[in-house]
């Protein structure tokens, strides 16, 4: 497996969009609801990269099998922090350490960017909670009724942080 930082999206947009559609349709709570169209996923990825957003992909067998983003806070009072966003692993490649390796990569870059605090949120009850806790993230709290689910119900999110 290799982790690659993307500086342009064009070469990987098809694979990223397919992966995003697949993880959303399999129930991931990453800001989208099914049915997610490939064209909407393409629009999302076309607008991801910015000076404040760093994107990595995990590749196995020359295929994109995971991704994560690091969003650097540029506010004068927040230049010590960053947010982990949109960590996802293709369902066919889960349980292979991909998400953990993507997180280590994002954390390493955050340190290089002189960030000492990372934050993220994830839906209550998702398997990602176990990953985040296992790599040292601390639960800061829960927000009830944070996100609309596929069925139309409201679900809680858990906010995590990690001092690095």
C-alpha positions as CSV (number, residue, x, y, z in Angstrom):
1,X,0.0,0.0,0.0
2,X,1.2,3.5,-0.7
3,X,-0.1,6.8,0.5
4,X,0.0,9.7,-2.1
5,X,-0.6,13.4,-1.5
6,X,-2.7,14.7,-4.4
7,X,-1.9,18.2,-5.8
8,X,-4.4,17.9,-8.6
9,X,-7.6,15.9,-8.7
10,X,-8.0,15.1,-12.4
11,X,-6.1,11.9,-12.5
12,X,-7.9,10.3,-9.6
13,X,-11.4,11.9,-9.8
14,X,-13.1,8.9,-11.3
15,X,-11.8,6.5,-8.6
16,X,-12.4,8.9,-5.8
17,X,-16.0,9.6,-7.0
18,X,-16.7,5.8,-7.3
19,X,-15.4,5.2,-3.9
20,X,-17.4,8.1,-2.4
21,X,-20.6,6.8,-4.0
22,X,-19.9,3.3,-2.7
23,X,-19.2,4.3,0.9
24,X,-22.2,6.6,1.0
25,X,-24.5,3.8,-0.4
26,X,-23.1,1.4,2.2
27,X,-24.1,3.8,5.1
28,X,-21.1,6.0,5.7
29,X,-22.0,9.3,7.3
30,X,-19.6,11.7,5.6
31,X,-21.9,14.6,4.7
32,X,-23.8,12.9,1.9
33,X,-27.0,10.8,1.6
34,X,-27.9,8.1,-0.8
35,X,-28.6,8.0,-3.6
36,X,-25.4,9.9,-4.4
37,X,-24.9,10.4,-8.1
38,X,-21.5,10.1,-9.6
39,X,-21.8,13.6,-11.1
40,X,-22.4,15.0,-7.6
41,X,-19.4,13.1,-6.3
42,X,-17.3,14.5,-9.1
43,X,-18.4,18.1,-8.2
44,X,-17.4,17.5,-4.6
45,X,-14.0,16.3,-5.5
46,X,-13.3,19.1,-8.0
47,X,-13.7,21.6,-5.2
48,X,-11.8,19.8,-2.4
49,X,-8.2,21.0,-3.0
50,X,-7.2,24.4,-1.6
51,X,-4.2,25.9,0.2
52,X,-6.0,24.9,3.4
53,X,-7.0,21.4,2.5
54,X,-4.5,18.6,1.9
55,X,-5.8,15.3,0.4
56,X,-4.1,11.9,0.4
57,X,-5.2,8.7,-1.3
58,X,-4.2,5.2,-0.4
59,X,-3.4,2.9,-3.3
60,X,-3.3,-0.8,-3.5
61,X,-2.9,-2.8,-6.7
62,X,-2.8,0.6,-8.5
63,X,-6.3,1.4,-7.3
64,X,-7.5,4.2,-5.0
65,X,-8.8,2.4,-1.9
66,X,-8.9,5.1,0.7
67,X,-8.6,8.8,1.3
68,X,-8.3,11.4,4.1
69,X,-8.1,15.2,4.2
70,X,-6.4,17.6,6.6
71,X,-7.9,21.0,6.8
72,X,-5.6,23.6,8.2
73,X,-7.1,26.4,10.3
74,X,-5.9,29.8,9.0
75,X,-7.8,32.0,11.6
76,X,-5.3,34.0,13.6
77,X,-6.4,32.3,16.8
78,X,-6.4,28.8,15.3
79,X,-3.1,28.4,13.5
80,X,-2.1,25.6,16.0
81,X,-5.0,23.3,15.0
82,X,-6.3,21.3,12.0
83,X,-9.3,19.1,11.3
84,X,-9.3,15.6,10.0
85,X,-12.1,15.2,7.4
86,X,-13.6,12.6,5.1
87,X,-11.6,9.6,6.1
88,X,-12.9,6.7,4.0
89,X,-11.8,3.2,2.9
90,X,-13.3,1.4,0.0
91,X,-15.6,-1.3,1.4
92,X,-13.7,-4.1,-0.5
93,X,-10.4,-3.1,1.3
94,X,-11.5,-2.6,4.9
95,X,-9.7,-4.2,7.8
96,X,-6.3,-3.9,6.1
97,X,-4.9,-0.9,8.1
98,X,-5.6,1.6,5.4
99,X,-7.5,4.1,7.6
100,X,-4.9,3.9,10.3
101,X,-2.1,4.5,7.8
102,X,-4.0,7.5,6.3
103,X,-4.5,8.9,9.8
104,X,-0.7,8.5,10.6
105,X,0.1,10.4,7.4
106,X,-2.3,13.2,8.2
107,X,-1.0,13.5,11.8
108,X,2.6,13.6,10.6
109,X,1.8,16.4,8.1
110,X,0.0,18.3,10.8
111,X,3.1,18.2,13.0
112,X,5.2,19.4,10.0
113,X,2.6,22.3,9.6
114,X,3.3,23.2,13.3
115,X,-0.2,22.1,14.4
116,X,-0.5,20.8,17.9
117,X,-4.3,20.0,18.1
118,X,-6.3,17.9,15.8
119,X,-10.1,17.7,15.8
120,X,-12.7,15.5,14.0
121,X,-16.2,14.3,14.3
122,X,-17.9,11.0,13.5
123,X,-21.4,9.6,13.8
124,X,-22.2,8.0,17.1
125,X,-22.0,4.2,16.9
126,X,-19.9,4.0,13.7
127,X,-16.9,1.6,13.7
128,X,-14.7,4.7,13.1
129,X,-15.1,5.5,16.8
130,X,-13.0,2.5,17.7
131,X,-10.2,3.5,15.3
132,X,-10.1,7.1,16.6
133,X,-10.0,6.0,20.2
134,X,-7.4,3.3,19.5
135,X,-5.0,5.9,18.1
136,X,-5.3,8.4,21.0
137,X,-8.3,10.6,20.1
138,X,-10.2,11.8,23.1
139,X,-14.0,12.3,23.1
140,X,-14.8,15.9,23.8
141,X,-18.6,15.5,23.6
142,X,-21.6,14.6,21.7
143,X,-24.0,16.7,19.7
144,X,-27.5,15.1,19.4
145,X,-29.5,15.4,16.2
146,X,-26.5,16.6,14.3
147,X,-27.0,14.8,10.9
148,X,-29.9,13.5,9.0
149,X,-29.8,9.8,8.3
150,X,-30.8,7.9,5.1
151,X,-34.1,7.1,6.8
152,X,-34.7,10.8,7.7
153,X,-34.0,10.4,11.4
154,X,-31.5,12.6,13.3
155,X,-28.3,11.1,14.6
156,X,-25.7,12.3,17.1
157,X,-22.1,13.0,16.3
158,X,-19.1,12.6,18.6
159,X,-16.4,15.3,18.6
160,X,-12.8,14.0,19.2
161,X,-9.5,15.8,19.7
162,X,-5.9,14.8,19.9
163,X,-2.9,16.8,21.1
164,X,0.1,16.0,19.0
